[in-house]
C-alpha cells in the first residue's frame, strides 16, 4: 500500500482541452488569473487536443493518468478545467485523480461569492450557486451513498436522502428567488424615478479587468473599488456626473464585468444588475487596449449584450490602458470611430491611470447627452455657482 502524498493546500493543476474552437486559450492565461483571484496557486498547466469530450473522463483515461502524475509531482490539492464538465465526469475524475476537481463555472461562482458586497449581489450569487449545486448532488454528498432501506424496504443506496437534499435545495432556490424579486422591484422603482426626472443614463460595460471602475472613478471622482484583477466590481454603483460642456447632469453606472463562458446561471441571476445596461441611453464599452485578445473580448461582450437585450443601445467604445502600449502602437488621434456589427460607433483612446484622454471622453459624453431639461439646467447652474464659490 503506497503512502498518502501530503497535498499543498490551494495548489492547483490547470487543464485545458482544445476542441478546435477559435477562442481556445492555449496558455490558460485567463484560467490562471481566475484561479489566483479565487485564492488558488497554479503550480502546473497541461493542455491536450480532442475532437470531442470523453463521456466518462472528459480527457480520456491516458490523459487523466498524466494529470494524476502531474498532481502527485506538484503535490496539488485541486485540478481546474477551463471548460464546463458534467457532474458524472467530475465524479469520475475525482475518483481517478484522487484530488478535488472543479471547472471554470465553479471557479467563477467562487469568485463572485467572495466579492459580492450588496444584499442584492449576495442574493444573485447565492441563487446561481444553488442552481449549479442542484446538478452536482450525485458528487458532493458522500453520505448519499449510504443504504437507507431496511428489511423489507425497497430502494437503492441513498435514494431517500438524495430526494431530501434535492427538495431542500429546491426550497432554498425558491426562497432566494422570492427575496431577489423584492430587491429587483425596489431597483425598478429607482429606475422609474430616474426616468420621470428625464435623466440621461449611461452604463459602463466591458470585459472584466478592462478598467471600467477606474474610468468611473476618473469621471465622477468616486471611490469605487478598482484593482488589477478579475471581477473587482460585482455590484452596480450609480453616481451623478456633471458635464460642463453640455451644462447638464447625467447618471452613470458601473456594472459587473463580462467574461468568456460566463455561466448562464449568473447571467440569469444578474438580470437586475445587468438591467442597468438594458435601460441605459448610452453604453460606454470599455476595452483593454493592451490585451492582445481584445477583439475576442469585445465579441464576447457584444454576445452577452445581445443575450440580455441591450445590443440595440447606442455605444461609445473606450480603448483604455493606452499608457501600457508601445509607442508604435499608440493611436495618432484620441478620438475616431470603428465598426461594430456593421455599425460605425465613436471611439475614444485614454488611460484612466494617467488621465490622458479623459477630457476627450467627457466631451464626447457631453455631445451625446442631448439638450438640457429644465431640471438639468437648474442643477448645472447650481454646480457652476458651487464651483465659483470654491
ZIURSUL-V605441 format. One record per backbone hydrogen bond with DSSP energy under -0.5 kcal/mol. NH is the residue of the N-H (numbers start at 1). CO is the residue of the C=O. If there is no record, write none. Layout:
BEGIN
NH_CO + NH_CO
END
This chain:
BEGIN
6_4 + 8_75 + 9_7 + 11_8 + 12_41 + 13_78 + 14_12 + 14_44 + 15_80 + 16_46 + 18_16 + 18_48 + 19_17 + 24_21 + 26_24 + 28_25 + 32_28 + 33_29 + 34_30 + 35_31 + 36_32 + 37_33 + 38_34 + 39_36 + 40_35 + 41_10 + 42_40 + 43_12 + 44_12 + 46_14 + 48_16 + 50_18 + 54_58 + 58_54 + 59_57 + 64_60 + 65_61 + 66_62 + 67_63 + 68_64 + 69_65 + 70_66 + 71_67 + 72_68 + 73_69 + 74_70 + 75_71 + 75_72 + 76_71 + 77_8 + 77_11 + 78_11 + 79_100 + 80_13 + 81_102 + 82_15 + 90_86 + 91_87 + 92_88 + 93_89 + 94_90 + 95_91 + 96_92 + 97_93 + 98_94 + 100_77 + 102_79 + 104_81 + 104_83 + 107_103 + 108_104 + 109_105 + 110_106 + 111_107 + 112_108 + 113_109 + 114_110 + 115_111 + 116_112 + 122_118 + 123_119 + 124_120 + 125_121 + 126_122 + 127_123 + 128_124 + 129_125 + 130_126 + 131_127 + 132_128 + 133_129 + 134_130 + 135_132 + 136_133 + 139_136 + 140_136 + 141_137 + 142_140 + 144_141 + 145_142 + 146_143 + 153_150 + 154_152 + 158_146 + 159_156 + 162_158 + 163_159 + 164_160 + 165_161 + 166_162 + 167_163 + 168_164 + 169_165 + 170_166 + 171_167 + 172_168 + 173_169 + 174_170 + 175_171 + 176_172 + 177_173 + 178_174 + 179_175 + 180_176 + 181_177 + 182_178 + 183_179 + 184_180 + 185_181 + 186_182 + 187_183 + 188_184 + 189_185 + 190_186 + 191_187 + 192_188 + 193_189 + 194_190 + 195_191 + 196_192 + 197_193 + 198_195 + 199_194 + 201_199 + 202_251 + 203_282 + 204_253 + 205_203 + 205_284 + 207_286 + 208_258 + 210_207 + 215_211 + 216_212 + 217_213 + 218_214 + 219_215 + 220_216 + 221_217 + 229_227 + 232_229 + 237_254 + 239_252 + 241_250 + 243_241 + 243_248 + 244_242 + 247_243 + 248_243 + 250_241 + 251_200 + 252_239 + 253_202 + 254_237 + 255_204 + 255_253 + 257_233 + 258_206 + 262_259 + 266_263 + 267_263 + 268_264 + 269_265 + 270_266 + 271_268 + 274_270 + 275_271 + 276_273 + 277_274 + 278_274 + 279_275 + 280_277 + 281_201 + 282_201 + 283_314 + 284_203 + 285_283 + 285_316 + 286_205 + 286_284 + 287_318 + 289_287 + 289_320 + 291_288 + 292_290 + 294_291 + 296_293 + 297_293 + 298_294 + 299_295 + 300_296 + 301_297 + 302_298 + 303_299 + 304_300 + 305_301 + 306_302 + 307_303 + 308_304 + 309_306 + 310_305 + 311_305 + 313_310 + 316_283 + 317_346 + 318_285 + 319_317 + 319_348 + 320_287 + 320_318 + 322_350 + 324_321 + 325_322 + 329_326 + 330_326 + 330_327 + 336_347 + 338_345 + 340_343 + 343_340 + 345_338 + 347_336 + 348_317 + 349_334 + 350_319 + 351_356 + 355_351 + 358_355 + 359_355 + 361_357 + 362_358 + 363_359 + 364_360 + 365_361 + 366_362 + 367_363 + 368_364 + 369_365 + 377_373 + 378_374 + 379_375 + 380_376 + 381_377 + 382_378 + 383_379 + 384_380 + 385_381 + 386_382 + 387_383 + 388_384 + 389_385 + 390_386
END
